[in-house]
Amino acid sequence: MSGLTHLDHKGEAHMVDVGDKAETQRVAVAEGRVVMQAATLAIVRDGEAKKGDVLGTARLAGIMAAKRAHELIPLCHPLLLSKIAVELEIDEALPGVTVRAEVRLTGKTGVEMEALTAVSVACLTVYDMVKAVDRAMQIEGVRLVHKSGGKSGAYDLADPGPAA
């Protein structure tokens, strides 16, 4: 049915059997951002948030979220991840915080959902840490920017076509 791997011949959702797939090095990179008032960004940048270290807390939340993606997304496989890196940067031009996550493993299924979950939860954590001063913040642009490994090949945001 329409080539979607999580649907069976009846169109019902099911978990994909990856038992016969080859193990390959798999990488996914996702990004997103939290746009806020310049005054709110100053609080984050200067470490003056009442709840503590905004960027450090969000980094840890993103790492923890990547490890638990299978508990949040019904058809994700539990994975033994070999790397999770979450980077948060102050961006005065937004103004706001950009978040980027890279997730790796050698395995039978990809790590796109883990990278996207890491970015989403890191962004939500930034929001939570300073919402008392800026409820109008916006989480934007959460997307996959790179994936490699596996049968479907590589994907890069700049070149969303199939790998050559």
C-alpha positions as CSV (number, residue, x, y, z in Angstrom):
1,M,0.0,0.0,0.0
2,S,1.6,3.2,-1.3
3,G,5.2,2.0,-0.4
4,L,4.9,2.9,3.2
5,T,6.8,0.4,5.2
6,H,4.8,0.7,8.4
7,L,1.6,-0.4,6.7
8,D,0.7,-4.0,6.0
9,H,-1.2,-5.3,3.0
10,K,-4.5,-4.3,4.7
11,G,-3.3,-0.7,5.4
12,E,-2.9,-1.4,9.1
13,A,0.1,0.0,11.1
14,H,2.7,-2.5,12.1
15,M,6.3,-2.5,13.2
16,V,8.7,-3.3,10.4
17,D,10.7,-6.5,10.7
18,V,14.3,-5.6,10.3
19,G,15.7,-9.0,11.2
20,D,17.0,-9.8,7.7
21,K,18.5,-6.4,7.0
22,A,22.2,-5.9,6.9
23,E,23.9,-3.9,9.7
24,T,25.4,-0.7,8.3
25,Q,26.7,2.5,9.8
26,R,23.7,4.9,10.1
27,V,23.8,8.6,10.8
28,A,21.1,11.2,11.1
29,V,21.3,14.9,11.7
30,A,18.3,17.1,12.5
31,E,17.9,20.8,13.3
32,G,15.4,23.2,14.7
33,R,15.3,26.6,16.5
34,V,13.5,28.5,19.2
35,V,12.8,32.0,18.3
36,M,12.3,34.5,21.2
37,Q,12.5,38.1,22.1
38,A,16.0,39.6,22.3
39,A,15.5,40.3,26.0
40,T,14.8,36.6,26.6
41,L,17.8,35.6,24.6
42,A,19.9,37.8,26.7
43,I,18.7,36.0,29.8
44,V,19.7,32.6,28.2
45,R,23.0,33.9,27.0
46,D,23.9,35.6,30.3
47,G,22.9,32.5,32.4
48,E,20.2,34.5,34.3
49,A,17.3,32.1,33.9
50,K,15.7,31.3,37.2
51,K,15.5,27.6,36.4
52,G,19.2,27.4,35.7
53,D,21.5,26.6,32.8
54,V,19.1,26.6,29.8
55,L,21.5,25.4,27.2
56,G,23.1,22.7,29.3
57,T,19.7,21.4,30.5
58,A,18.3,21.4,27.0
59,R,21.4,19.5,25.7
60,L,20.9,16.8,28.3
61,A,17.2,16.6,27.6
62,G,17.9,16.1,23.9
63,I,20.3,13.3,24.6
64,M,17.9,11.6,26.9
65,A,15.1,12.0,24.4
66,A,17.0,10.4,21.6
67,K,17.6,7.3,23.8
68,R,13.8,7.1,24.5
69,A,12.4,7.8,21.0
70,H,11.1,4.2,20.8
71,E,9.0,4.8,24.0
72,L,7.4,8.0,22.4
73,I,6.8,6.9,18.8
74,P,4.8,3.7,18.6
75,L,6.5,2.0,15.6
76,C,10.2,2.9,16.4
77,H,12.6,0.1,17.3
78,P,14.6,0.3,20.5
79,L,18.2,1.0,19.4
80,L,21.6,0.7,20.9
81,L,22.9,4.1,19.9
82,S,26.6,4.7,19.6
83,K,26.6,8.5,19.5
84,I,24.2,11.3,20.4
85,A,25.5,14.8,20.1
86,V,23.2,17.8,20.7
87,E,24.5,21.3,20.1
88,L,22.7,24.5,21.0
89,E,23.9,27.9,19.8
90,I,22.8,31.4,20.6
91,D,21.8,33.2,17.4
92,E,21.4,36.9,17.9
93,A,20.0,37.3,14.3
94,L,16.9,35.2,15.0
95,P,16.9,36.1,17.9
96,G,16.9,32.7,19.5
97,V,18.7,29.4,19.9
98,T,19.5,26.9,17.1
99,V,19.6,23.2,18.0
100,R,21.3,20.5,16.0
101,A,21.5,16.8,16.9
102,E,23.6,14.0,15.4
103,V,22.8,10.4,16.1
104,R,24.8,7.3,15.0
105,L,24.7,3.6,15.3
106,T,25.7,0.4,13.5
107,G,22.5,-1.4,13.0
108,K,19.6,-2.6,10.9
109,T,17.4,0.5,11.0
110,G,17.9,4.3,10.8
111,V,18.2,6.9,13.5
112,E,16.2,9.8,11.9
113,M,13.5,9.6,14.5
114,E,16.0,9.7,17.3
115,A,17.7,12.8,15.9
116,L,14.4,14.5,15.3
117,T,13.2,13.6,18.8
118,A,16.4,15.0,20.3
119,V,16.0,18.3,18.6
120,S,12.3,18.5,19.4
121,V,12.8,17.9,23.1
122,A,15.8,20.2,23.4
123,C,13.7,23.0,21.8
124,L,10.8,22.2,24.2
125,T,13.2,22.4,27.1
126,V,14.5,25.8,26.1
127,Y,10.9,26.9,25.9
128,D,10.2,25.5,29.3
129,M,13.2,27.0,31.0
130,V,12.3,30.6,30.0
131,K,8.5,30.5,29.3
132,A,7.9,32.6,32.4
133,V,9.4,35.6,30.7
134,D,8.4,34.9,27.1
135,R,5.3,32.8,26.3
136,A,5.4,34.0,22.7
137,M,8.5,31.9,21.8
138,Q,8.2,29.8,18.7
139,I,9.7,26.4,17.9
140,E,10.4,26.3,14.2
141,G,12.1,24.4,11.4
142,V,12.5,21.0,13.1
143,R,13.7,18.9,10.2
144,L,16.0,16.2,9.0
145,V,19.1,17.7,7.3
146,H,21.1,14.5,6.7
147,K,20.9,10.8,6.8
148,S,23.2,8.1,5.6
149,G,23.4,4.3,5.7
150,G,20.9,1.6,4.9
151,K,19.2,0.5,1.7
152,S,17.6,3.9,0.9
153,G,21.0,5.6,0.8
154,A,21.9,9.1,1.7
155,Y,19.7,12.2,2.0
156,D,20.9,15.7,2.4
157,L,18.5,18.7,2.7
158,A,20.3,20.5,-0.1
159,D,19.9,17.4,-2.3
160,P,16.7,15.6,-1.3
161,G,16.9,13.2,-4.2
162,P,18.1,9.5,-4.0
163,A,21.8,8.9,-3.7
164,A,23.7,8.3,-6.9
